[in-house]
């Protein structure tokens, strides 16, 4: 498993020491094809679906029983680490390969999945892969959004060899028959390390609202335009960024708000900026609190724009509600840890995950392994081998229970 994870990190390895695999790019496609090849070598039935997700299936002897899905995503942020997403993909396919070799055909079908996209790094949306499987992302979006180079999502999809629009269905990869979803992932925080635990059992995943904010003023000469006559979009955006931090601090934990990208359109050193675009990422474990904060913040941004003679437009790119994980699956993960003597604890996830989309549709659970220093989305992202192996053993144990033991659960 560790060797496969290391090999996968070579696809999209960049000059800065990290990994960059953006949706539908060549490194992404190479990595997904490698995943298919590895799944097939492990004895799984593997192939792409209509939008580029990869499924590796271990068929069960009782096809009328809903299958259990396990996996994560293959895409990365720009110059990201080699564990985020990829560990869940590699661990899941290796777990199914091990179970087949050790125990043969399961009763319940088990499937390892490598979702095509989760991060939202190339296009201004996230969960494109799991969103299609769950029916919460439509192909109708593919013509409406583009990357920073102006390439639409539909164009990028076709360039990578996927023409999911050919069948005329807005949800060509939607699955109706799913018994449950289990995702293993690095924590991306420092709680497990601080508490000296090897496994985290996720209780709930925070909600997220992601927005793009465009601030428009008037471009003008930097030397001849008096300060009080300016409609400086960048100065206005700077005040908006500052008020976002201030209001988030005043709201207190667990709310967080982040401006992750700020772009001055056609910026030049001797020109008053006329147009600026920035992103907003707002998260909370409570849906009403998250919505309320978002409304209050946008109202404040409008006030700043009005006072400065600017205009402001906002586009919502993502609204993912907080989702609780299923108690039965979580208890099974805890029991597996206790039986193996693995130190564990329950905790919420402050990051979004594919399990967030499955939670409302089927029993879902997440297994966390520690991130050293809490570092993630960075080349310095690291998890100790012993912790990766502990997570793998836990996943194998739970999949064996539900796949081979005929584990009874009224929802599964």
N, C-alpha and C positions, 0 to 999 in steps of 0.2 A: 504494500500500500504506500509506504513512504517513498519507494523508488518511483512508482507511477505518478505520485504527486509532484516529485521533483522533475520528472520528464515533462509533465504537462505544463510546468512553469516556463519551459523553453519556447512555447508557442506564444508569441507576443512579447517576449523578453525585450526590454527597451534599453537604450544607452544609459539611462539614469539609474539602472539597477533594479527597476521594478518590472511589472507585467502590464501590458496594455492590450486588452482584447475587447474591442468595441463591437457592438452588434453588427453582423453582416460584413465585417471587414475580413481580409484574407487570413490574419492570424486567428480570428474567431472561427472561421470555417475550417481551417487546418486542425484546430483543437477539437472541434466537434467531430470531425472525421476520425481523429485518433481515438476519441471516446467510443465511437461506434466499433472501431477495430478491436479495442481492448475488451469491450463487452462481448463481442463475438468470440474472442479467444477464451473468455471465461465461460462460454457455453450458453450465453443469453441470446435471445432473438432481438436484434437491434437494428434501428433505422431512424431516419428523420420523420417528423410529422410535417404538416403543411407549412408551418411557419419557422421550422428550424429547431424545434425541441428534439432531443434525442431520448428515446425510450429503449431500455434493455429489459426484456421480459423473461421471467422464469415461470413458465406456465404451470398452473396447479392442476390437480386431479379432480377438483370440484369447480368447474368453470362457472357454475351458477352463483358461487360466492364472490362478493365484490373484492377486487384486488387491493392490496396495500401498495401505495406509492412511497418511494423514499428517494431523496436526492437534493439537489440545490441548483445553482446557476453557474454557467461557464464564463459569462462576461465579467469584466473588471472595470474599475474606474481607471482613469489615465494614470499611469505610473503607480499602479496599486501593488498589493502583495500577492503572494502565491497561495495563500490559504483561504481567503474570503471566497466563498462559493465553491471553489475547486476542491477543497477538502471534502465537502459534502457529496460532490459528484463522485470522486474517487472512492471514498469510503463506502458509499452505497453500492456501486457496481462491484467492488471487491467483496462486500458482504454477501451479495447474492451469488457471486462466483464461489465463495467459500461454502455457503450453505448447499449449493448444488453438488459440489464435490464431496461434501461430508455426509449429506443426508438424502441426496437424490431429489425426486420430484416432491414439491410441497403440496399440501391440500389446497391452500389458497394461493392464487397467482400473486407473485411479487414482482414489482417493477422498479427499476432504478431509472431516474430521470435526470437529464442534464438540460435545464431550462436555457433557452437561447438568450434571455435577457432579464435582468432584475434591477440593475443599478441606475438606469436612466442617464448614462454617461454620454452617449452620442446624440440621442434624441430627447426632447423635453417631456418624457414620460417614463414610467418604470413598470416592471412586472409584465413586459410584453409576452414573455413565454408562459408563465403560470396564468396570466390573465386570459390567454386564449384557451388553455385547458379548462379553466373554471368558467369561461363565458363572460368575463368581465372586461375584456379588451376586444374591440371590434376592428375589423379591417377597414372600416370607414374612416378611421383615424389616419390610415397609412398615406393618404393623399394630402392630408391637412397639415402635417408637421414635417419639418426638415432639420437637418443638422446644421452646424455652423458654416458649412460649405454650400448650403442651399440644396443638398441632395435630399429628396423626400424619402420617407420611410419605405414607400412602395418601390421607388427606384432602387434603393439599397437592397431591398428584399429580392428583387428580380435580378440584380447584378450578382447576388450570391447564389442564384439558381432556384429560388423559391417563388413561384407564382401562385400564391395561395388564392388569388382572386379568380383563378380560372374556373372554379366550381360555382362561383356566384354566391357563396355563403359568407356572411360577415364573421362567422365563428367556425372556420374550417377545422380547427384543432380541438374543439370543445369535447370534453369527455363527460358522459352522464353516469357511468358505472364505476364509481370509486368508493372503496370501503373505508379508506383512511389515508392520511399523509403524515410521514415522519421525516423531519429534516434535521440533519446534524450540521453544526456550523461552529465557527470560532465565535467567542463571546463578543469581540470588538470592544470590550471594556475591561476593567481591572478588578471587578468584584470577586471573581473566582480566585484569582491570584491572591488578593488581599485576605480572603477567607480561608485560603489554603485548601480549596476543593478542586477535584479533578473534573467533575461533571456538574453542569448546571441544568436544571429541569425548568424550562420556561413556563411561567404561569400565564403570561399575556404579552402581546406585542403592542407597542404604542401606536396610536394613530398618527397620521401625517397629512399635512396640507402643503403642497408645493405650488408656488406661484412664480410667474415671470412678471416683473414690473418694468414698464417703459415710461421714462420721464422725458418729456419734451419741452424745450425752451426755444431760444433763438441763438443760432451760431452768429458770432460777430467778431470784429477785430479786437484782439486783446489789448492793443495800445490805444485805440481811439474810442472805446466804449467805456464811459464812466461806470464806476462800481454800482451806483444806485440805479442805473438804467439797464443793467444786465438781467437777462433771464437765463441764468447759468444752470443748466440741467445737472451738471456734476456736483455743484455746491448743494443743490437741492437734494440730490441722491445721497450725498454724504450726510446731510442732516437726517435723512430717512433711515440710513443705516445706523446712525448713533441712537435714534429714538427706538429702533427695533431692539437693540441691546438693552437700553434702559428699561423699556416696558417688560421685557422678558425677565430681567433681574427683579423687578418689582412684583411680577406675578409669582415668582418663586418656583421651586421644584414641585413636580417633575417636568414642568413646561420648559421647552427649549426653543429658541428661534435663531436661525442662522441665515446670513447673507453669504452664500458660497461663491458666487460669481458676479463680477461687476465689469461691464464693458462700456467704454466711451466710444460711441459710433463716430467714425471719421475723426478721431481725436488728433489734434495738432497742437504743438506747444504754444503757438501764437494766436490761437483761436479760442474764444469763449465756447465751451462745449454746448451743443444744441440738443443732443440726444444721448441718453444713457439708459442702459438696460441692466437690471440686476435680478437675481433669484432670491426667493424667500423659502425657507424650509421651517415649518412649525410643527412641533410634536408634543403630544400629551397622552397620558393613559386614560383620560376622561374626554369623551366626545363633546359634550356640551361646553366644557371648559376650553377645549381647543377651538371650537367654533366661535365662542364669545371673544376670546383673545384675538382671533383673526379679524373679526369685525371691528373691534376696537383699534387694532393696529392700522388697518386699511383706512379707517376714518381719520386717524391721525396723519397718515401719509397724504391724504387728500387735503387736509388743512394746511400742511406744509407747502404743497404744490400751489394751492390757491393764494397763500400769502406771498409767494415768490413769483406769481404770474406764470406758473408752469402748468402743463397738463399731465395727467397720469393715466395710464391704462394698465390693467392687470389681467392676466390670463391664468386660470387655474389649470395646472398640468396633472395634478394628482390629488385625490382625496381618499385616503385609506383610513377607515375607522379602526379604533382599537379592537383587538380580537383576543378573546380568552382561549387558551389551549384546553383540550379535552381532559377531564380528570382521570378517566379510565386509562388512557394511553400514558399519561404522566405518571400514574401510579405504577404501571408496568415498568417504566424506565427506572423509577426509584427502586422497585423490587429487584431489578437486574443489578443495579449498583450495590445494593445491600448484600445480595447473594455473593457478589464478587469482592466484597470488601472495599469498594471504591467510594471515597469520600464525595458526597454530593450535597446540593442544596437547591432550593427553589428560588427563582428570581424572575423579574420581568425583563423583557428585551426593549432597550431604548432605540434599537435600530429596526428598520422594517425588513421583512423577509417574505419569501414566497408562501410560507405557512399562513401568513396573514390573509391571503386570498382563499386558501382552502378551509380555514377555520369556520366560516359561516356555512360551508357546504358539506363537510364531512368531518369526522373526528380527526383532529390534527394535534401534533406535538412537536416539540423541538428539544434537541440535545445540544447543550453548549459545552465546548472545551475551552480552557483558558487562553487568553491572549496576553503574552508577556508585556508588561507595562501598559496594557490597555491599548496598544498601538494597532491601528487598522487603516486600510486604504492608503498604505504606504509601503515602500520597499522594506522598511524595518519591521513590518508585521511578522510575528514569529510565535509559534506554539511548540512547546517541548514535545519530543517524540513520544515520551511516556504518556503524555496527556492525549495526543492523537490516538495512540493505541488503546488507551482506556475508553475513549469515545467509540472507537471502532468495535471493541468487545461488547460494549453496552448495546450498540445498534444491532450487532449480530444476534445477541441474546433476545432482544425484543422482537426482531423479525422472525426468529425461530419460533418463538411463542405463538405469534399470530399466523405464521405461514404453515408450520408443521404441527403445532399442538392443537390447532383448531380452537384457539382461544375464543371463548364465548363473550360477546358484548352485544347488547341489544342494538347499538347504533352501527356496529361494524358488520 
